[in-house]
Amino acid sequence: MKTVLALAAGLLVGSPHAMAQTPKIQDAVTKANALVEAAVDNGGIPGAVMLIALDGKVVAERAFGFAQLNGFDGRKLAAPRVMQTSTVFDLASVTKVMATALAVMILADRKTLDVDAPVYRYLPDFRGPDLDKITLRHLLTHTGGLAQWQPLYYQAADKAGIYDAIRDMPLEWPVGEGYRYSDLGFMLLGAVVERVSGKALDVFVEDALYRPLGLTHTAFLPKARGLSGFAVTESGNGYERHMVYGPDFGYGYKGDPTSWDGWRRYVLDGEVNDGNAWYGAGGVAGHAGLFSTAADLKVLLDLMLNRGAVAGKQVIGAEIVDLFLKPDAHLGWRQPEGLPPGAFAHTGFTGTYVLGVPEMKLAFVLLTNRQNAGTDAKGYFTDAGPLQEQVSRLLLEALKP
């Protein structure tokens, strides 16, 4: 499979660029291709798209395997759909940085928002002895003490209800005590963006960022925007249902699992996988819901790598980008251990990954549709983390001076 499909679905590009011709880079690209091929051939990941760019120039862009291998309930398709470099992916939590954090950056650059202000400055009823202490910085750095996850659609069917549920939910840790990754914090940030900008989150990022940058395949609610050719994710919401019904699976749910039964029972193709984003927020949320391609994500990574500038135009102030990428204090982004200072990355539950390394001008995108392979006997999807780390470190080693 790997010889025919991997070569048919995508090719090494970059021959016009001098950087692609250095032996170390060529060798790293060859090894990276082999690692992704092996992951696909082993069956845990149906398909992938990988893009590597240096100083804004694409060194490699390649597709592997299938955009859809399985139908409903894991039944293999008679004619699986081949992955293309143009395939559109559900980014899951990469939404947090490629939509919400960027929106906050734009508003901070316009001086209509202060990341060190309390949340209640923008959401006036977000008040209480503990809530008063939470700032936007706390939400961006996952230190606000909020619950990490709950199926809020059990008690809310729209964004207003989602916000009320978060506001009324007791904190699980003291504010500022430590890092606890929280979807709920970024849902609140999405609400802040909407209140401050006066626009829905998807409309604001489209108007302020994606359209000016010429991104034609980056959107919330992608089908409504006319996009097609998606990497299929899950068969229904079986994993999230397991999180609700299995008290020791995932983050657990303290309520009655049988009190709601609106689960999707079809293959998710162009619909956001995340339940809170789909059932509760109508497909547009601060923590999940964005779809994009590797090529479009490269442009957004370049925006960060170039301190807010694209093609000579300053889209976001350089000082704001510096603030968000300050070493050891990233806002929204995560700083992987062992990477050069200032490196920034984020993962998505669907199997997506983006990485920027300013010191090396590296933009790296690795998108997989691991969920379409189904879960193992214990109910878990293949962990894409080791592959993401292996390829990242391979590239960084090749780029060392």
Contacts in CASP RR format, 6 or more apart in sequence:
PFRMAT RR
TARGET T0000
AUTHOR 0000-0000-0000
METHOD contacts of the structure
MODEL  1
MKTVLALAAGLLVGSPHAMAQTPKIQDAVTKANALVEAAVDNGGIPGAVM
LIALDGKVVAERAFGFAQLNGFDGRKLAAPRVMQTSTVFDLASVTKVMAT
ALAVMILADRKTLDVDAPVYRYLPDFRGPDLDKITLRHLLTHTGGLAQWQ
PLYYQAADKAGIYDAIRDMPLEWPVGEGYRYSDLGFMLLGAVVERVSGKA
LDVFVEDALYRPLGLTHTAFLPKARGLSGFAVTESGNGYERHMVYGPDFG
YGYKGDPTSWDGWRRYVLDGEVNDGNAWYGAGGVAGHAGLFSTAADLKVL
LDLMLNRGAVAGKQVIGAEIVDLFLKPDAHLGWRQPEGLPPGAFAHTGFT
GTYVLGVPEMKLAFVLLTNRQNAGTDAKGYFTDAGPLQEQVSRLLLEALK
P
1 40 0 8 1.000
1 41 0 8 1.000
1 65 0 8 1.000
2 37 0 8 1.000
2 40 0 8 1.000
2 41 0 8 1.000
2 64 0 8 1.000
5 64 0 8 1.000
5 65 0 8 1.000
5 66 0 8 1.000
5 82 0 8 1.000
6 33 0 8 1.000
6 37 0 8 1.000
6 40 0 8 1.000
6 62 0 8 1.000
6 63 0 8 1.000
6 64 0 8 1.000
6 65 0 8 1.000
8 82 0 8 1.000
9 62 0 8 1.000
9 63 0 8 1.000
9 64 0 8 1.000
9 65 0 8 1.000
9 82 0 8 1.000
9 83 0 8 1.000
9 84 0 8 1.000
9 85 0 8 1.000
10 61 0 8 1.000
10 62 0 8 1.000
10 63 0 8 1.000
10 64 0 8 1.000
10 84 0 8 1.000
10 85 0 8 1.000
11 61 0 8 1.000
11 62 0 8 1.000
12 29 0 8 1.000
12 33 0 8 1.000
12 60 0 8 1.000
12 61 0 8 1.000
12 62 0 8 1.000
13 58 0 8 1.000
13 59 0 8 1.000
13 60 0 8 1.000
13 61 0 8 1.000
14 20 0 8 1.000
14 57 0 8 1.000
14 58 0 8 1.000
14 59 0 8 1.000
14 60 0 8 1.000
15 21 0 8 1.000
17 54 0 8 1.000
17 57 0 8 1.000
17 58 0 8 1.000
17 59 0 8 1.000
19 25 0 8 1.000
19 54 0 8 1.000
19 55 0 8 1.000
19 57 0 8 1.000
19 59 0 8 1.000
20 26 0 8 1.000
20 29 0 8 1.000
20 57 0 8 1.000
20 59 0 8 1.000
20 60 0 8 1.000
24 398 0 8 1.000
24 399 0 8 1.000
25 54 0 8 1.000
25 59 0 8 1.000
25 398 0 8 1.000
25 399 0 8 1.000
27 398 0 8 1.000
28 394 0 8 1.000
28 395 0 8 1.000
28 397 0 8 1.000
28 398 0 8 1.000
28 399 0 8 1.000
29 52 0 8 1.000
29 59 0 8 1.000
29 60 0 8 1.000
31 394 0 8 1.000
32 50 0 8 1.000
32 52 0 8 1.000
32 60 0 8 1.000
32 391 0 8 1.000
32 394 0 8 1.000
32 395 0 8 1.000
33 50 0 8 1.000
33 60 0 8 1.000
33 62 0 8 1.000
35 387 0 8 1.000
35 390 0 8 1.000
35 391 0 8 1.000
35 394 0 8 1.000
36 48 0 8 1.000
36 50 0 8 1.000
36 62 0 8 1.000
36 64 0 8 1.000
36 366 0 8 1.000
36 387 0 8 1.000
36 391 0 8 1.000
37 64 0 8 1.000
39 45 0 8 1.000
39 48 0 8 1.000
39 368 0 8 1.000
39 387 0 8 1.000
40 46 0 8 1.000
40 47 0 8 1.000
40 48 0 8 1.000
40 64 0 8 1.000
40 65 0 8 1.000
43 373 0 8 1.000
43 382 0 8 1.000
44 370 0 8 1.000
44 373 0 8 1.000
44 382 0 8 1.000
45 368 0 8 1.000
45 369 0 8 1.000
45 370 0 8 1.000
45 373 0 8 1.000
45 382 0 8 1.000
45 384 0 8 1.000
45 387 0 8 1.000
46 65 0 8 1.000
46 66 0 8 1.000
46 67 0 8 1.000
46 68 0 8 1.000
46 69 0 8 1.000
46 70 0 8 1.000
46 80 0 8 1.000
46 369 0 8 1.000
46 370 0 8 1.000
46 372 0 8 1.000
46 373 0 8 1.000
47 63 0 8 1.000
47 64 0 8 1.000
47 65 0 8 1.000
47 66 0 8 1.000
47 67 0 8 1.000
47 69 0 8 1.000
47 83 0 8 1.000
47 231 0 8 1.000
47 368 0 8 1.000
47 369 0 8 1.000
48 63 0 8 1.000
48 64 0 8 1.000
48 65 0 8 1.000
48 83 0 8 1.000
48 366 0 8 1.000
48 367 0 8 1.000
48 368 0 8 1.000
48 369 0 8 1.000
49 61 0 8 1.000
49 62 0 8 1.000
49 63 0 8 1.000
49 64 0 8 1.000
49 83 0 8 1.000
49 84 0 8 1.000
49 85 0 8 1.000
49 87 0 8 1.000
49 89 0 8 1.000
49 231 0 8 1.000
49 293 0 8 1.000
49 294 0 8 1.000
49 365 0 8 1.000
49 366 0 8 1.000
49 367 0 8 1.000
50 60 0 8 1.000
50 61 0 8 1.000
50 62 0 8 1.000
50 64 0 8 1.000
50 294 0 8 1.000
50 365 0 8 1.000
50 366 0 8 1.000
50 367 0 8 1.000
50 391 0 8 1.000
51 58 0 8 1.000
51 60 0 8 1.000
51 61 0 8 1.000
51 62 0 8 1.000
51 85 0 8 1.000
51 294 0 8 1.000
51 295 0 8 1.000
51 297 0 8 1.000
51 298 0 8 1.000
51 363 0 8 1.000
51 364 0 8 1.000
51 365 0 8 1.000
51 366 0 8 1.000
52 58 0 8 1.000
52 59 0 8 1.000
52 60 0 8 1.000
52 61 0 8 1.000
52 362 0 8 1.000
52 363 0 8 1.000
52 364 0 8 1.000
52 395 0 8 1.000
53 59 0 8 1.000
53 298 0 8 1.000
53 301 0 8 1.000
53 302 0 8 1.000
53 362 0 8 1.000
53 363 0 8 1.000
53 364 0 8 1.000
54 360 0 8 1.000
54 361 0 8 1.000
54 362 0 8 1.000
54 363 0 8 1.000
54 399 0 8 1.000
55 361 0 8 1.000
56 298 0 8 1.000
56 302 0 8 1.000
56 305 0 8 1.000
56 361 0 8 1.000
56 363 0 8 1.000
58 298 0 8 1.000
61 85 0 8 1.000
61 294 0 8 1.000
61 295 0 8 1.000
62 85 0 8 1.000
63 82 0 8 1.000
63 83 0 8 1.000
63 84 0 8 1.000
63 85 0 8 1.000
63 87 0 8 1.000
64 83 0 8 1.000
65 82 0 8 1.000
65 83 0 8 1.000
66 80 0 8 1.000
66 81 0 8 1.000
66 82 0 8 1.000
66 83 0 8 1.000
66 372 0 8 1.000
67 81 0 8 1.000
67 82 0 8 1.000
67 83 0 8 1.000
67 84 0 8 1.000
67 87 0 8 1.000
67 229 0 8 1.000
67 230 0 8 1.000
67 231 0 8 1.000
67 232 0 8 1.000
67 369 0 8 1.000
68 77 0 8 1.000
68 80 0 8 1.000
68 81 0 8 1.000
68 231 0 8 1.000
68 232 0 8 1.000
68 267 0 8 1.000
68 269 0 8 1.000
68 369 0 8 1.000
68 372 0 8 1.000
69 76 0 8 1.000
69 77 0 8 1.000
69 80 0 8 1.000
69 372 0 8 1.000
69 373 0 8 1.000
70 76 0 8 1.000
70 77 0 8 1.000
70 232 0 8 1.000
70 235 0 8 1.000
70 267 0 8 1.000
70 372 0 8 1.000
70 373 0 8 1.000
70 374 0 8 1.000
71 77 0 8 1.000
71 232 0 8 1.000
71 235 0 8 1.000
71 267 0 8 1.000
72 235 0 8 1.000
72 236 0 8 1.000
72 265 0 8 1.000
72 266 0 8 1.000
72 267 0 8 1.000
73 235 0 8 1.000
74 235 0 8 1.000
74 374 0 8 1.000
81 232 0 8 1.000
83 231 0 8 1.000
84 229 0 8 1.000
85 293 0 8 1.000
85 294 0 8 1.000
85 295 0 8 1.000
86 217 0 8 1.000
86 229 0 8 1.000
86 293 0 8 1.000
86 295 0 8 1.000
87 229 0 8 1.000
87 230 0 8 1.000
87 231 0 8 1.000
87 293 0 8 1.000
87 367 0 8 1.000
88 217 0 8 1.000
88 222 0 8 1.000
88 227 0 8 1.000
88 228 0 8 1.000
88 229 0 8 1.000
88 230 0 8 1.000
88 231 0 8 1.000
88 270 0 8 1.000
88 291 0 8 1.000
88 292 0 8 1.000
88 293 0 8 1.000
89 230 0 8 1.000
89 231 0 8 1.000
89 291 0 8 1.000
89 292 0 8 1.000
89 293 0 8 1.000
89 350 0 8 1.000
89 352 0 8 1.000
89 367 0 8 1.000
89 369 0 8 1.000
90 230 0 8 1.000
90 231 0 8 1.000
90 233 0 8 1.000
90 268 0 8 1.000
90 270 0 8 1.000
90 271 0 8 1.000
90 272 0 8 1.000
90 273 0 8 1.000
90 289 0 8 1.000
90 291 0 8 1.000
90 350 0 8 1.000
90 352 0 8 1.000
91 98 0 8 1.000
91 288 0 8 1.000
91 289 0 8 1.000
91 290 0 8 1.000
91 291 0 8 1.000
91 292 0 8 1.000
91 297 0 8 1.000
91 348 0 8 1.000
91 350 0 8 1.000
91 352 0 8 1.000
92 272 0 8 1.000
92 273 0 8 1.000
92 274 0 8 1.000
92 288 0 8 1.000
92 289 0 8 1.000
92 348 0 8 1.000
92 349 0 8 1.000
92 350 0 8 1.000
92 351 0 8 1.000
92 352 0 8 1.000
93 183 0 8 1.000
93 287 0 8 1.000
93 288 0 8 1.000
93 346 0 8 1.000
93 347 0 8 1.000
93 348 0 8 1.000
93 349 0 8 1.000
94 290 0 8 1.000
94 297 0 8 1.000
94 346 0 8 1.000
94 347 0 8 1.000
94 348 0 8 1.000
94 352 0 8 1.000
94 353 0 8 1.000
94 354 0 8 1.000
95 285 0 8 1.000
95 286 0 8 1.000
95 287 0 8 1.000
95 288 0 8 1.000
95 289 0 8 1.000
95 290 0 8 1.000
96 186 0 8 1.000
96 286 0 8 1.000
96 287 0 8 1.000
96 288 0 8 1.000
96 332 0 8 1.000
96 346 0 8 1.000
97 332 0 8 1.000
97 333 0 8 1.000
97 344 0 8 1.000
97 346 0 8 1.000
97 354 0 8 1.000
98 218 0 8 1.000
98 290 0 8 1.000
98 292 0 8 1.000
98 297 0 8 1.000
98 300 0 8 1.000
98 346 0 8 1.000
98 354 0 8 1.000
99 201 0 8 1.000
99 202 0 8 1.000
99 205 0 8 1.000
99 220 0 8 1.000
99 286 0 8 1.000
99 289 0 8 1.000
99 290 0 8 1.000
100 186 0 8 1.000
100 189 0 8 1.000
100 190 0 8 1.000
100 193 0 8 1.000
100 201 0 8 1.000
100 286 0 8 1.000
100 287 0 8 1.000
101 140 0 8 1.000
101 189 0 8 1.000
101 324 0 8 1.000
101 331 0 8 1.000
101 332 0 8 1.000
101 333 0 8 1.000
102 205 0 8 1.000
102 209 0 8 1.000
102 300 0 8 1.000
102 303 0 8 1.000
102 316 0 8 1.000
103 190 0 8 1.000
103 193 0 8 1.000
103 197 0 8 1.000
103 201 0 8 1.000
103 204 0 8 1.000
103 205 0 8 1.000
103 208 0 8 1.000
103 209 0 8 1.000
104 113 0 8 1.000
104 115 0 8 1.000
104 136 0 8 1.000
104 140 0 8 1.000
104 189 0 8 1.000
104 192 0 8 1.000
104 193 0 8 1.000
104 331 0 8 1.000
105 316 0 8 1.000
105 320 0 8 1.000
105 321 0 8 1.000
105 324 0 8 1.000
106 208 0 8 1.000
106 209 0 8 1.000
106 316 0 8 1.000
107 113 0 8 1.000
107 193 0 8 1.000
107 196 0 8 1.000
107 197 0 8 1.000
108 114 0 8 1.000
108 115 0 8 1.000
108 320 0 8 1.000
108 323 0 8 1.000
109 316 0 8 1.000
109 317 0 8 1.000
109 320 0 8 1.000
112 196 0 8 1.000
112 197 0 8 1.000
113 122 0 8 1.000
113 136 0 8 1.000
113 192 0 8 1.000
113 196 0 8 1.000
114 121 0 8 1.000
114 136 0 8 1.000
115 135 0 8 1.000
115 136 0 8 1.000
115 137 0 8 1.000
115 140 0 8 1.000
115 323 0 8 1.000
115 331 0 8 1.000
116 135 0 8 1.000
116 136 0 8 1.000
116 137 0 8 1.000
117 135 0 8 1.000
117 136 0 8 1.000
118 132 0 8 1.000
118 133 0 8 1.000
118 134 0 8 1.000
118 135 0 8 1.000
119 126 0 8 1.000
119 131 0 8 1.000
119 134 0 8 1.000
119 135 0 8 1.000
119 136 0 8 1.000
119 139 0 8 1.000
119 188 0 8 1.000
119 192 0 8 1.000
120 126 0 8 1.000
120 127 0 8 1.000
120 131 0 8 1.000
120 132 0 8 1.000
122 136 0 8 1.000
122 192 0 8 1.000
122 195 0 8 1.000
122 196 0 8 1.000
123 163 0 8 1.000
123 167 0 8 1.000
123 188 0 8 1.000
123 191 0 8 1.000
123 192 0 8 1.000
123 195 0 8 1.000
125 167 0 8 1.000
126 134 0 8 1.000
126 167 0 8 1.000
126 188 0 8 1.000
130 171 0 8 1.000
130 174 0 8 1.000
130 175 0 8 1.000
131 167 0 8 1.000
131 171 0 8 1.000
133 175 0 8 1.000
134 144 0 8 1.000
134 145 0 8 1.000
134 146 0 8 1.000
134 175 0 8 1.000
136 189 0 8 1.000
136 192 0 8 1.000
137 331 0 8 1.000
138 144 0 8 1.000
138 145 0 8 1.000
138 175 0 8 1.000
138 176 0 8 1.000
139 146 0 8 1.000
139 182 0 8 1.000
139 185 0 8 1.000
139 186 0 8 1.000
139 188 0 8 1.000
139 189 0 8 1.000
140 189 0 8 1.000
140 324 0 8 1.000
140 331 0 8 1.000
140 332 0 8 1.000
141 179 0 8 1.000
141 329 0 8 1.000
141 330 0 8 1.000
141 331 0 8 1.000
141 332 0 8 1.000
142 179 0 8 1.000
142 180 0 8 1.000
142 181 0 8 1.000
142 182 0 8 1.000
142 185 0 8 1.000
142 332 0 8 1.000
143 175 0 8 1.000
143 176 0 8 1.000
143 177 0 8 1.000
143 178 0 8 1.000
143 179 0 8 1.000
143 180 0 8 1.000
144 171 0 8 1.000
144 173 0 8 1.000
144 175 0 8 1.000
144 176 0 8 1.000
144 180 0 8 1.000
144 182 0 8 1.000
144 185 0 8 1.000
145 171 0 8 1.000
145 172 0 8 1.000
145 173 0 8 1.000
145 174 0 8 1.000
145 175 0 8 1.000
145 176 0 8 1.000
145 177 0 8 1.000
145 178 0 8 1.000
145 180 0 8 1.000
145 182 0 8 1.000
146 166 0 8 1.000
146 169 0 8 1.000
146 171 0 8 1.000
146 172 0 8 1.000
146 180 0 8 1.000
146 182 0 8 1.000
146 184 0 8 1.000
146 185 0 8 1.000
146 188 0 8 1.000
147 169 0 8 1.000
147 171 0 8 1.000
147 172 0 8 1.000
147 182 0 8 1.000
147 184 0 8 1.000
147 251 0 8 1.000
148 172 0 8 1.000
148 180 0 8 1.000
148 181 0 8 1.000
148 182 0 8 1.000
148 183 0 8 1.000
148 184 0 8 1.000
148 251 0 8 1.000
149 182 0 8 1.000
149 183 0 8 1.000
149 184 0 8 1.000
149 243 0 8 1.000
149 250 0 8 1.000
149 251 0 8 1.000
149 276 0 8 1.000
150 165 0 8 1.000
150 169 0 8 1.000
150 184 0 8 1.000
150 251 0 8 1.000
150 253 0 8 1.000
151 240 0 8 1.000
151 243 0 8 1.000
151 244 0 8 1.000
151 253 0 8 1.000
151 260 0 8 1.000
151 275 0 8 1.000
151 276 0 8 1.000
152 161 0 8 1.000
152 162 0 8 1.000
152 165 0 8 1.000
152 166 0 8 1.000
152 184 0 8 1.000
152 187 0 8 1.000
152 276 0 8 1.000
152 280 0 8 1.000
153 162 0 8 1.000
153 260 0 8 1.000
153 275 0 8 1.000
153 276 0 8 1.000
153 279 0 8 1.000
153 280 0 8 1.000
154 244 0 8 1.000
154 253 0 8 1.000
154 255 0 8 1.000
154 259 0 8 1.000
154 260 0 8 1.000
155 161 0 8 1.000
155 165 0 8 1.000
156 162 0 8 1.000
156 164 0 8 1.000
156 165 0 8 1.000
156 280 0 8 1.000
157 279 0 8 1.000
157 280 0 8 1.000
158 280 0 8 1.000
158 281 0 8 1.000
158 282 0 8 1.000
159 191 0 8 1.000
159 280 0 8 1.000
159 281 0 8 1.000
159 282 0 8 1.000
159 284 0 8 1.000
159 285 0 8 1.000
161 280 0 8 1.000
162 187 0 8 1.000
162 276 0 8 1.000
162 280 0 8 1.000
162 281 0 8 1.000
162 285 0 8 1.000
163 187 0 8 1.000
163 188 0 8 1.000
163 191 0 8 1.000
166 184 0 8 1.000
166 185 0 8 1.000
166 187 0 8 1.000
166 188 0 8 1.000
169 184 0 8 1.000
172 180 0 8 1.000
173 180 0 8 1.000
183 276 0 8 1.000
183 287 0 8 1.000
183 288 0 8 1.000
184 287 0 8 1.000
185 287 0 8 1.000
186 285 0 8 1.000
186 286 0 8 1.000
186 287 0 8 1.000
187 276 0 8 1.000
187 281 0 8 1.000
187 285 0 8 1.000
187 286 0 8 1.000
187 287 0 8 1.000
189 286 0 8 1.000
190 201 0 8 1.000
190 285 0 8 1.000
190 286 0 8 1.000
193 201 0 8 1.000
193 204 0 8 1.000
193 286 0 8 1.000
194 200 0 8 1.000
194 201 0 8 1.000
194 204 0 8 1.000
197 204 0 8 1.000
197 208 0 8 1.000
198 204 0 8 1.000
199 207 0 8 1.000
200 284 0 8 1.000
201 220 0 8 1.000
201 284 0 8 1.000
201 285 0 8 1.000
201 286 0 8 1.000
202 219 0 8 1.000
202 220 0 8 1.000
202 221 0 8 1.000
202 284 0 8 1.000
206 219 0 8 1.000
209 215 0 8 1.000
209 315 0 8 1.000
210 218 0 8 1.000
210 219 0 8 1.000
210 296 0 8 1.000
212 315 0 8 1.000
213 299 0 8 1.000
213 300 0 8 1.000
213 303 0 8 1.000
213 310 0 8 1.000
213 315 0 8 1.000
214 299 0 8 1.000
215 292 0 8 1.000
215 296 0 8 1.000
215 299 0 8 1.000
215 300 0 8 1.000
216 296 0 8 1.000
217 227 0 8 1.000
217 291 0 8 1.000
217 292 0 8 1.000
217 293 0 8 1.000
217 295 0 8 1.000
217 296 0 8 1.000
218 290 0 8 1.000
218 291 0 8 1.000
218 292 0 8 1.000
218 293 0 8 1.000
218 296 0 8 1.000
218 297 0 8 1.000
218 300 0 8 1.000
219 225 0 8 1.000
219 227 0 8 1.000
219 290 0 8 1.000
219 291 0 8 1.000
219 292 0 8 1.000
220 272 0 8 1.000
220 283 0 8 1.000
220 284 0 8 1.000
220 289 0 8 1.000
220 290 0 8 1.000
220 291 0 8 1.000
221 282 0 8 1.000
221 283 0 8 1.000
221 284 0 8 1.000
222 230 0 8 1.000
222 270 0 8 1.000
222 291 0 8 1.000
223 270 0 8 1.000
223 271 0 8 1.000
227 270 0 8 1.000
227 291 0 8 1.000
230 269 0 8 1.000
230 270 0 8 1.000
230 291 0 8 1.000
231 367 0 8 1.000
231 369 0 8 1.000
231 372 0 8 1.000
232 267 0 8 1.000
232 268 0 8 1.000
232 269 0 8 1.000
232 270 0 8 1.000
232 369 0 8 1.000
232 372 0 8 1.000
233 268 0 8 1.000
233 269 0 8 1.000
233 273 0 8 1.000
233 350 0 8 1.000
233 369 0 8 1.000
233 371 0 8 1.000
233 372 0 8 1.000
234 267 0 8 1.000
234 268 0 8 1.000
234 273 0 8 1.000
234 371 0 8 1.000
234 372 0 8 1.000
234 374 0 8 1.000
235 266 0 8 1.000
235 267 0 8 1.000
235 268 0 8 1.000
235 374 0 8 1.000
236 263 0 8 1.000
236 264 0 8 1.000
236 265 0 8 1.000
236 266 0 8 1.000
236 267 0 8 1.000
236 268 0 8 1.000
237 263 0 8 1.000
237 264 0 8 1.000
237 268 0 8 1.000
237 273 0 8 1.000
237 275 0 8 1.000
238 263 0 8 1.000
239 371 0 8 1.000
239 375 0 8 1.000
239 379 0 8 1.000
239 381 0 8 1.000
240 274 0 8 1.000
240 275 0 8 1.000
241 263 0 8 1.000
242 249 0 8 1.000
242 379 0 8 1.000
243 249 0 8 1.000
243 250 0 8 1.000
243 251 0 8 1.000
243 252 0 8 1.000
243 253 0 8 1.000
244 252 0 8 1.000
244 253 0 8 1.000
244 257 0 8 1.000
245 253 0 8 1.000
245 257 0 8 1.000
246 252 0 8 1.000
246 253 0 8 1.000
246 257 0 8 1.000
247 253 0 8 1.000
249 379 0 8 1.000
262 279 0 8 1.000
264 271 0 8 1.000
264 278 0 8 1.000
270 291 0 8 1.000
271 278 0 8 1.000
271 283 0 8 1.000
272 278 0 8 1.000
272 283 0 8 1.000
272 288 0 8 1.000
272 289 0 8 1.000
272 291 0 8 1.000
273 288 0 8 1.000
273 349 0 8 1.000
273 350 0 8 1.000
273 371 0 8 1.000
274 285 0 8 1.000
274 287 0 8 1.000
274 288 0 8 1.000
274 289 0 8 1.000
274 349 0 8 1.000
276 285 0 8 1.000
276 287 0 8 1.000
276 288 0 8 1.000
277 283 0 8 1.000
277 284 0 8 1.000
277 285 0 8 1.000
277 286 0 8 1.000
277 287 0 8 1.000
277 288 0 8 1.000
277 289 0 8 1.000
283 289 0 8 1.000
288 349 0 8 1.000
294 365 0 8 1.000
294 367 0 8 1.000
297 354 0 8 1.000
297 365 0 8 1.000
297 367 0 8 1.000
298 363 0 8 1.000
298 365 0 8 1.000
299 310 0 8 1.000
301 354 0 8 1.000
301 355 0 8 1.000
301 356 0 8 1.000
301 363 0 8 1.000
301 364 0 8 1.000
301 365 0 8 1.000
302 310 0 8 1.000
302 363 0 8 1.000
303 309 0 8 1.000
303 310 0 8 1.000
303 315 0 8 1.000
303 316 0 8 1.000
304 321 0 8 1.000
304 325 0 8 1.000
304 344 0 8 1.000
304 356 0 8 1.000
305 356 0 8 1.000
305 358 0 8 1.000
305 361 0 8 1.000
305 363 0 8 1.000
307 317 0 8 1.000
307 318 0 8 1.000
307 321 0 8 1.000
307 322 0 8 1.000
308 314 0 8 1.000
308 315 0 8 1.000
308 316 0 8 1.000
308 317 0 8 1.000
308 318 0 8 1.000
308 320 0 8 1.000
308 321 0 8 1.000
309 315 0 8 1.000
309 318 0 8 1.000
323 331 0 8 1.000
324 330 0 8 1.000
324 331 0 8 1.000
324 332 0 8 1.000
324 333 0 8 1.000
325 333 0 8 1.000
325 342 0 8 1.000
325 344 0 8 1.000
325 358 0 8 1.000
326 342 0 8 1.000
327 335 0 8 1.000
327 341 0 8 1.000
327 342 0 8 1.000
328 335 0 8 1.000
330 342 0 8 1.000
330 344 0 8 1.000
332 346 0 8 1.000
333 344 0 8 1.000
333 345 0 8 1.000
333 346 0 8 1.000
334 344 0 8 1.000
334 345 0 8 1.000
334 346 0 8 1.000
334 347 0 8 1.000
335 342 0 8 1.000
335 343 0 8 1.000
335 344 0 8 1.000
335 345 0 8 1.000
336 343 0 8 1.000
336 345 0 8 1.000
336 355 0 8 1.000
336 389 0 8 1.000
336 392 0 8 1.000
339 345 0 8 1.000
339 357 0 8 1.000
339 392 0 8 1.000
339 396 0 8 1.000
340 357 0 8 1.000
340 358 0 8 1.000
340 359 0 8 1.000
340 360 0 8 1.000
340 396 0 8 1.000
341 359 0 8 1.000
342 357 0 8 1.000
342 358 0 8 1.000
342 359 0 8 1.000
343 355 0 8 1.000
343 356 0 8 1.000
343 357 0 8 1.000
343 358 0 8 1.000
343 359 0 8 1.000
344 355 0 8 1.000
344 356 0 8 1.000
345 353 0 8 1.000
345 354 0 8 1.000
345 355 0 8 1.000
345 356 0 8 1.000
345 392 0 8 1.000
346 353 0 8 1.000
346 354 0 8 1.000
347 353 0 8 1.000
347 384 0 8 1.000
347 385 0 8 1.000
347 388 0 8 1.000
350 368 0 8 1.000
350 369 0 8 1.000
350 370 0 8 1.000
350 371 0 8 1.000
351 367 0 8 1.000
351 368 0 8 1.000
351 369 0 8 1.000
351 370 0 8 1.000
351 371 0 8 1.000
351 384 0 8 1.000
352 366 0 8 1.000
352 367 0 8 1.000
352 368 0 8 1.000
353 364 0 8 1.000
353 365 0 8 1.000
353 366 0 8 1.000
353 367 0 8 1.000
353 384 0 8 1.000
353 385 0 8 1.000
353 388 0 8 1.000
354 364 0 8 1.000
354 365 0 8 1.000
355 362 0 8 1.000
355 363 0 8 1.000
355 364 0 8 1.000
355 365 0 8 1.000
355 392 0 8 1.000
356 362 0 8 1.000
356 363 0 8 1.000
356 364 0 8 1.000
357 364 0 8 1.000
357 396 0 8 1.000
357 399 0 8 1.000
360 396 0 8 1.000
360 399 0 8 1.000
362 395 0 8 1.000
362 396 0 8 1.000
362 399 0 8 1.000
364 391 0 8 1.000
364 392 0 8 1.000
364 395 0 8 1.000
366 384 0 8 1.000
366 387 0 8 1.000
366 388 0 8 1.000
366 391 0 8 1.000
368 384 0 8 1.000
368 387 0 8 1.000
370 381 0 8 1.000
370 382 0 8 1.000
370 384 0 8 1.000
371 381 0 8 1.000
373 381 0 8 1.000
373 382 0 8 1.000
374 381 0 8 1.000
375 381 0 8 1.000
376 382 0 8 1.000
END
